[in-house]
């Protein structure tokens, strides 16, 4: 069983996206000493393979020298864990030296692009598209793999056809996020979309994926279809991630995920103390999340999709208590209705494919020769 450590060099970011919930302009930069303490912590923490994802904020704020020292330290000192690396960045600070370093360590890049310039910059700020694409070109020149996450908001959900066509026409693979109520905003619902809107969007993209199989990859649909096929969630949103995912903030604080960094009630420990799994499991944050998992088992006991979903993401279940202004988990993932919509669509179509005895194409087949089916998506991602 592999585990995942998200490294957050800074919670600051040079961009100012309208719907962002996770930036702290006063954030310090992570010092190399924190990485050294992290190495000592992880040497005897677990024996399984580890993936490190640099996240933020904007992780490239740490600069070239930080990565020049951090990557070999993690790769060499933790070689027994067979470490893999990834990074999520807006690419604004990408340069040739960083791109070459990431290429040397085979680090895929995830970035953010909400569609063509007019849509993207309306949501993320003037000039965002151009700066991101400049960084994209630098990374691609060095052979670094780059994929994009598109956030659908109350504005862009009405333009889904234009956004999909943009990704298709530009040969860009797509992963999407629904804008959620910003827990740190004065107007939390301004940009968010409802579960029903998100569910309709996923079904629309499923149809488009099947119509354009082999021309584009839509990561969410891949993951959802694979989850139905193997009967368990295959990415963190739909799996029991507690105890297998950790995030280390700029000061060395250990949290359940990057989304919780800076939230004191979800601080589990600090890398400086080299805590064991047993010590982390005694933290109030750990217990709070396991209490949520028990709630999922109870609330979702009769749901036919519980194995595919596991109640969704605990962060997505947070709500602000208007009386205390504290963030509390008040149920399952607020996008539950969307998940039910897309899981029903996938299972119904898969059953129909099976009953019609259609022979599925295997992964390397030419999709042009036959109309693609749900089974094609399921098999291609195995």
Buried (B, 14 or more C-beta within 10 A) or exposed (E): EEBBBBBBBBBBBBBEBBBBBBBBEEBEBBBEEBBBBBBEBBEEBBEEBBBBBBBBBBBBBBEBEBBEEBBEBBBEBBEEBEBBBBBBBBBBBBBEBBBBBBBEBEBBBBBBBBBBBEBBBBBBBEEBBEBBBEBBEBBEEBEBBBBBBBBBBBBBBEBBEEBBBBBBEEEBBBBBBBBBBBBEBEEBEBBBBBBEBBBBBBBEBBEBBBEBBEEBBBBBBBBBBBBBBBEBBBBEBBBBBBBBBBBBBBBBBBBBBBBBBBBEEBBBBBBBEBBBEEEBBEBEBBEBBBEBEEBBEEBBEEBEBBBBBBBBBBBBBBBBEEEEEEBEBEEBBBBBEBBBBBBBBBBEBBEEBEEEEBEBBEEEBEBEEBEBBBBBBBBBBE
